[in-house]
Amino acid sequence: MREAAVAGEFYPSDAGDLKKEVLGYLERARSGQKRVIGIVSPHAGYSFSGQTAAYSYRSLAGQKFDTFIILGTNHSSSGVCISLEDFKTPLGIVKNDKELSESLAKQKIEVNEKYHSFEHSIEMQLPFLQVLFKNVRIVPIMVSFSDYSECEKFSKTVLSAIKKLGRKVCIIASGDMTHYGQYYNYAPFPPGRSKVYVEDKKAIDLISELRAKEFFEYCNGKTICGAYSISAAISICKGLGAIKGVLLNYANSGDVSKDYSNCVSYASMAFE
């Protein structure tokens, strides 16, 4: 069992409070999507990014999936690693789709429970899934690639396993956008929400056009921490029939803190 690592820090530790907060975000979100293959969702504390994440999850409402493959940002190490454990949050236990996870592990995707035990990027997605769906099953994978060829190889491996087992899956890319300011050692332009958005818009346009390789390369030297998870999600979703990505919501931590000198931006997107 992978215990909750950031409950009480990034989101409420009380089940009632957590469910109420997530439902509030979802009720305020709007989505006109009818067929969604995958989403991009942020993973910061809910007070900063919860509302933005809700737009991604609201786009999934009414659909049925066998499994959610969550591609988490690997903040602590390099490479790709999968967990074979169930995940626990204050809302209960999320089951691991062990058949699909073990199928991927057999394809030389490393199993590393230690790194998963404290990484928050996958955990932050789970309460939304638990509120929206019953009997959620996940395949949790943390990703980081040295070049696009590794990303492409990984994506093909995942696609092959999905098709072999006949799963109807939803791909979730957990990733934030630009981290700006001295705190993140990234200030190539003067502070300001609109200036950060200009940089993010170029990335969002590439995601929308499903240009995985170009997006991967665009992120080189920047601080978009969803570079790897989003690149892989684009490739996998395209292989599952996606024809475009749609921006659902965009926000910045400065909208809450009122400080754009050190800030992180967030985008919710749907692949359809």
Phi, psi and omega per residue, in radians:
M1 nan 2.212 3.055
R2 -1.612 1.940 -3.097
E3 -1.319 2.696 3.081
A4 -1.063 2.318 -3.075
A5 -1.802 -0.471 -3.030
V6 -2.159 0.246 3.039
A7 -1.108 2.371 -3.089
G8 1.531 -0.142 3.127
E9 -2.092 -0.962 -3.141
F10 -1.642 -0.359 3.120
Y11 -2.747 2.862 -3.062
P12 -1.060 2.495 3.112
S13 -1.553 -0.287 3.099
D14 -1.479 2.263 -3.056
A15 -1.043 -0.760 -3.129
G16 -1.114 -0.788 3.125
D17 -1.116 -0.701 -3.114
L18 -1.139 -0.827 -3.133
K19 -1.082 -0.732 3.134
K20 -1.082 -0.742 -3.130
E21 -1.146 -0.800 -3.132
V22 -1.114 -0.758 3.112
L23 -1.067 -0.653 3.104
G24 -1.093 -0.774 3.095
Y25 -1.061 -0.801 -3.095
L26 -1.126 -0.670 -3.141
E27 -1.156 -0.520 -3.135
R28 -1.507 -0.194 -3.133
A29 -1.556 2.637 3.099
R30 -2.271 2.522 3.129
S31 -2.656 2.384 3.124
G32 -1.885 0.202 -3.105
Q33 -1.269 2.505 3.124
K34 -1.976 -0.531 -3.113
R35 -2.393 1.838 -3.101
V36 -2.035 2.284 -3.127
I37 -1.676 -0.510 -3.130
G38 -2.882 2.940 -3.121
I39 -2.432 2.807 2.919
V40 -1.947 2.242 -3.107
S41 -2.416 2.417 3.130
P42 -1.266 2.973 -3.099
H43 -2.383 0.422 3.077
A44 -1.410 3.116 3.070
G45 -0.960 2.524 -3.055
Y46 -1.051 -0.524 -3.133
S47 -1.100 -0.442 3.122
F48 -1.715 -0.749 -2.985
S49 -2.118 -0.004 -3.081
G50 -1.050 -0.724 -3.131
Q51 -1.155 -0.681 3.105
T52 -1.138 -0.774 3.112
A53 -1.032 -0.607 -3.094
A54 -1.053 -0.565 3.113
Y55 -1.115 -0.697 3.107
S56 -1.103 -0.816 -3.077
Y57 -1.276 -0.566 3.082
R58 -1.081 -0.538 3.141
S59 -1.172 -0.311 -3.132
L60 -1.589 -0.211 -3.054
A61 -1.002 2.334 3.107
G62 1.598 -0.199 3.108
Q63 -1.627 2.812 3.111
K64 -2.107 2.309 3.126
F65 -2.297 2.547 3.025
D66 -1.314 -0.702 -2.984
T67 -2.620 2.546 3.023
F68 -1.892 2.036 3.063
I69 -1.608 1.968 -3.079
I70 -1.793 2.039 3.115
L71 -1.689 1.797 -3.093
G72 -1.587 2.617 3.026
T73 -1.245 2.249 -3.137
N74 -1.568 1.665 -3.073
H75 -1.412 -0.335 -2.939
S76 -1.866 -0.267 -3.092
S77 -2.693 3.129 3.099
S78 -1.825 2.823 3.094
G79 1.639 -3.027 -3.089
V80 -2.028 2.380 3.059
C81 -2.574 2.533 -3.085
I82 -2.005 2.688 3.031
S83 -1.941 2.492 3.081
L84 -1.835 0.133 -3.079
E85 -1.632 2.779 2.923
D86 -1.332 2.687 -3.131
F87 -1.968 2.424 -3.126
K88 -1.977 2.389 2.999
T89 -2.270 3.049 3.078
P90 -1.027 -0.335 -3.133
L91 -1.558 0.009 3.099
G92 2.170 -2.825 -3.041
I93 -1.807 2.330 3.044
V94 -1.813 2.112 -3.077
K95 -1.331 2.480 3.041
N96 -1.453 2.346 3.014
D97 -1.359 1.452 -2.975
K98 -1.074 -0.590 -3.127
E99 -1.093 -0.808 3.139
L100 -1.260 -0.710 3.127
S101 -1.086 -0.779 -3.136
E102 -1.200 -0.552 3.069
S103 -1.083 -0.708 3.114
L104 -1.254 -0.659 3.110
A105 -1.064 -0.611 3.122
K106 -1.202 -0.305 3.102
Q107 -1.605 0.444 3.063
K108 1.221 0.480 2.945
I109 -1.549 2.083 -3.005
E110 -1.069 2.390 2.981
V111 -1.638 2.118 -3.124
N112 -2.499 1.650 -3.096
E113 -1.273 -0.479 -3.124
K114 -1.064 -0.873 -3.118
Y115 -1.155 -0.620 3.130
H116 -1.198 -0.466 -3.013
S117 -1.108 -0.472 -3.103
F118 -2.132 -0.013 3.121
E119 -1.377 2.231 -3.024
H120 -1.594 -0.279 -2.942
S121 -1.112 -0.556 3.078
I122 -1.447 -0.745 -3.122
E123 -0.963 -0.668 -3.077
M124 -1.122 -0.337 -3.132
Q125 -1.462 -0.413 -2.923
L126 -1.170 -0.768 -3.138
P127 -1.014 -0.617 3.099
F128 -1.112 -0.755 3.121
L129 -1.132 -0.704 -3.104
Q130 -1.170 -0.586 3.118
V131 -1.287 -0.633 -3.051
L132 -1.510 -0.541 -2.986
F133 -2.244 2.648 3.025
K134 -1.687 2.615 3.057
N135 0.902 0.898 -3.125
V136 -1.183 2.365 3.015
R137 -2.137 2.430 -3.079
I138 -2.271 2.772 2.892
V139 -2.146 1.832 -3.076
P140 -1.592 2.088 -3.119
I141 -2.315 2.200 3.007
M142 -1.636 2.370 -3.045
V143 -2.223 2.549 3.000
S144 -2.796 2.316 -3.072
F145 -2.228 2.527 3.106
S146 -1.407 -0.471 3.081
D147 -2.709 3.004 -3.032
Y148 -1.198 -0.472 -3.137
S149 -1.073 -0.639 3.089
E150 -1.144 -0.721 3.114
C151 -1.085 -0.771 -3.126
E152 -1.120 -0.731 3.125
K153 -1.123 -0.768 3.112
F154 -1.057 -0.787 -3.105
S155 -1.087 -0.707 3.115
K156 -1.145 -0.645 3.111
T157 -1.117 -0.779 3.130
V158 -1.128 -0.778 3.131
L159 -1.047 -0.752 -3.139
S160 -1.072 -0.748 -3.128
A161 -1.174 -0.692 3.123
I162 -1.058 -0.849 -3.072
K163 -1.221 -0.617 -3.133
K164 -1.130 -0.684 -3.104
L165 -1.599 -0.106 3.085
G166 1.191 0.543 -3.124
R167 -1.395 2.498 2.893
K168 -1.654 1.906 -3.003
V169 -2.008 2.765 2.924
C170 -2.057 2.264 3.130
I171 -1.658 2.198 3.119
I172 -2.015 2.053 3.056
A173 -1.698 1.978 3.125
S174 -1.608 1.931 -3.103
G175 -2.893 2.494 3.038
D176 -1.687 2.938 -3.128
M177 -1.692 -2.467 -2.995
T178 -1.103 2.326 3.006
H179 -1.808 1.953 -3.008
Y180 -1.976 2.470 2.993
G181 2.119 3.003 -3.110
Q182 -1.089 -0.556 3.128
Y183 -1.036 -0.566 -3.130
Y184 -1.793 0.124 -3.141
N185 0.975 0.697 -3.125
Y186 -2.591 1.743 3.113
A187 -2.522 1.125 -3.100
P188 -1.344 -0.077 3.111
F189 -2.583 2.842 -3.131
P190 -1.067 2.660 -3.100
P191 -1.142 2.671 3.111
G192 2.678 2.406 -3.094
R193 -1.034 -0.750 -3.082
S194 -1.152 -0.576 -3.140
K195 -1.240 -0.687 3.085
V196 -1.131 -0.687 -3.113
Y197 -1.111 -0.630 3.119
V198 -1.018 -0.761 3.120
E199 -1.186 -0.729 3.139
D200 -1.198 -0.599 -3.094
K201 -1.062 -0.642 3.105
K202 -1.083 -0.719 3.110
A203 -1.176 -0.768 -3.125
I204 -1.084 -0.683 3.111
D205 -1.092 -0.710 3.121
L206 -1.166 -0.685 3.087
I207 -1.109 -0.789 -3.119
S208 -1.036 -0.586 -3.130
E209 -1.566 0.087 3.122
L210 1.011 0.641 -3.130
R211 -1.682 1.368 -3.008
A212 -1.055 -0.836 -3.088
K213 -1.136 -0.760 -3.137
E214 -1.148 -0.656 3.086
F215 -1.136 -0.784 3.121
F216 -0.979 -0.806 -3.105
E217 -1.248 -0.607 3.114
Y218 -1.091 -0.613 -3.096
C219 -1.287 -0.245 -3.134
N220 -1.061 2.161 -3.133
G221 1.496 -0.021 3.118
K222 -1.887 -3.080 -3.036
T223 -2.063 0.550 3.070
I224 -1.413 1.814 -2.995
C225 -1.379 -0.026 3.024
G226 -1.670 0.223 -3.050
A227 -0.946 -0.813 -3.049
Y228 -1.364 -0.821 -3.115
S229 -1.124 -0.707 -3.127
I230 -1.222 -0.710 3.111
S231 -1.025 -0.793 3.134
A232 -1.163 -0.695 -3.141
A233 -1.095 -0.727 3.096
I234 -0.996 -0.867 -3.090
S235 -1.099 -0.787 -3.128
I236 -1.161 -0.818 -3.126
C237 -1.100 -0.665 3.085
K238 -1.071 -0.710 3.110
G239 -1.176 -0.384 3.115
L240 -1.624 0.045 3.048
G241 1.935 0.052 3.122
A242 -1.139 2.504 3.140
I243 -2.035 -0.215 3.127
K244 -2.881 2.853 2.986
G245 -1.974 2.549 -3.093
V246 -2.182 2.225 3.065
L247 -1.331 2.195 -3.118
L248 -1.782 -0.613 -3.118
N249 -2.848 2.623 3.111
Y250 -2.429 2.390 -3.127
A251 -2.609 3.002 -3.126
N252 -2.448 2.480 -3.136
S253 -1.025 -0.469 3.104
G254 -1.126 -0.386 3.079
D255 -1.098 -0.500 3.140
V256 -1.647 -0.848 -3.060
S257 -1.389 -0.329 -3.056
K258 1.135 0.403 3.115
D259 -2.224 1.902 -3.140
Y260 -1.750 0.118 3.110
S261 -1.364 -0.465 2.995
N262 -2.413 1.865 -3.006
C263 -2.644 2.852 3.093
V264 -2.252 2.419 3.126
S265 -1.865 2.753 -3.030
Y266 -2.387 2.495 3.080
A267 -2.296 2.375 2.956
S268 -1.871 2.317 -3.102
M269 -2.449 2.709 3.097
A270 -2.207 2.405 3.044
F271 -1.716 2.193 -3.092
E272 -2.442 nan nan
